[in-house]
Amino acid sequence: MPSVFTHAAIPLALWWASDHGRISPRLLGAGVVAAMLPDADVLTFALHIPYADAFGHRGASHSLLFAGLLGLLALLGARRLQAGRMQAAAFVFICALSHPLLDALTSGGLGVALWWPWSDARLFAPWRPIRVSPFAKHFFSARGLQTVLSELRWVWLPLFLCVCGWRLIQQRAPDVSQRP
């Protein structure tokens, strides 16, 4: 997995790329939680649930279904998130789905159960440039530093450049609402 911090990159980039105030702080917070939440499945190790189990690490919580359920919760709580129902559902769904998609780009682990419960297959992307993150007690090590540098190179920097480019395009685009 990328580190839990890097999973927040997608909601933060979407927020930064959007018009000021379009994504409320509450909706942004929900998106960050949704992007990080799938890794709560590491708690299954303490329950002695095997990694490869459907409810093990990178299992059911890394599926389209899980992302869809989080999107549905956001739809139901849209008023509290200070967002429209479709905006809340779509934003939280995309943020949650970004988690297994980023994990599929990593160099280790067993892959993600993206299609669970329809399939137990664990998937990886054909290209896996992101170093897999060590678990908590080994995060502050040489390997952890290599992971952070890999994430900066393959996630944070590309997102930063994309958002900067998008903001530049927005600034240069003529405002059609001001035309007579």
GINOR-V998548 format. One record per residue. N is the residue number from 1. RES is the residue in one letter. SS is DSSP state (A for helix, B for strand, O for the rest). PSI is psi as a letter, one per 20 degrees, with the letter a starting at -180 (NA if undefined). Layout:
{{N:RES:SS:PSI} {N:RES:SS:PSI}}
This chain:
{{1:M:O:q} {2:P:O:r} {3:S:O:q} {4:V:A:h} {5:F:A:h} {6:T:A:h} {7:H:A:h} {8:A:A:i} {9:A:A:h} {10:I:A:g} {11:P:A:h} {12:L:A:g} {13:A:A:g} {14:L:A:g} {15:W:A:g} {16:W:A:h} {17:A:A:i} {18:S:O:r} {19:D:O:q} {20:H:O:p} {21:G:O:i} {22:R:O:h} {23:I:O:o} {24:S:O:q} {25:P:A:h} {26:R:A:g} {27:L:A:g} {28:L:A:g} {29:G:A:g} {30:A:A:h} {31:G:A:g} {32:V:A:g} {33:V:A:g} {34:A:A:h} {35:A:A:h} {36:M:A:h} {37:L:A:h} {38:P:A:h} {39:D:A:i} {40:A:A:i} {41:D:A:i} {42:V:A:i} {43:L:A:h} {44:T:A:h} {45:F:A:h} {46:A:O:h} {47:L:O:j} {48:H:O:k} {49:I:O:p} {50:P:O:q} {51:Y:O:g} {52:A:O:i} {53:D:O:q} {54:A:O:h} {55:F:O:j} {56:G:O:a} {57:H:O:p} {58:R:O:k} {59:G:O:c} {60:A:A:h} {61:S:A:i} {62:H:A:k} {63:S:O:r} {64:L:A:h} {65:L:A:g} {66:F:A:g} {67:A:A:g} {68:G:A:h} {69:L:A:h} {70:L:A:h} {71:G:A:g} {72:L:A:g} {73:L:A:h} {74:A:A:g} {75:L:A:g} {76:L:A:h} {77:G:O:k} {78:A:O:g} {79:R:O:g} {80:R:O:h} {81:L:O:i} {82:Q:O:l} {83:A:O:r} {84:G:O:q} {85:R:A:g} {86:M:A:h} {87:Q:A:g} {88:A:A:g} {89:A:A:g} {90:A:A:g} {91:F:A:g} {92:V:A:h} {93:F:A:g} {94:I:A:g} {95:C:A:g} {96:A:A:g} {97:L:A:h} {98:S:A:h} {99:H:A:g} {100:P:A:h} {101:L:A:h} {102:L:A:g} {103:D:A:h} {104:A:O:i} {105:L:O:j} {106:T:B:r} {107:S:O:j} {108:G:O:a} {109:G:O:a} {110:L:O:j} {111:G:O:r} {112:V:B:q} {113:A:O:m} {114:L:O:h} {115:W:O:j} {116:W:O:p} {117:P:O:j} {118:W:O:h} {119:S:O:q} {120:D:O:j} {121:A:O:p} {122:R:O:p} {123:L:B:q} {124:F:O:q} {125:A:O:q} {126:P:O:h} {127:W:O:p} {128:R:O:m} {129:P:O:i} {130:I:B:p} {131:R:O:p} {132:V:O:p} {133:S:O:p} {134:P:O:q} {135:F:O:r} {136:A:A:g} {137:K:A:i} {138:H:A:j} {139:F:A:h} {140:F:O:m} {141:S:O:r} {142:A:A:g} {143:R:A:h} {144:G:A:h} {145:L:A:g} {146:Q:A:h} {147:T:A:g} {148:V:A:g} {149:L:A:h} {150:S:A:g} {151:E:A:h} {152:L:A:g} {153:R:A:g} {154:W:A:i} {155:V:A:f} {156:W:A:g} {157:L:A:g} {158:P:A:g} {159:L:A:g} {160:F:A:g} {161:L:A:g} {162:C:A:g} {163:V:A:g} {164:C:A:g} {165:G:A:g} {166:W:A:g} {167:R:A:h} {168:L:A:g} {169:I:A:g} {170:Q:A:g} {171:Q:A:h} {172:R:A:i} {173:A:O:p} {174:P:O:q} {175:D:O:o} {176:V:A:i} {177:S:A:i} {178:Q:A:i} {179:R:O:q} {180:P:O:NA}}
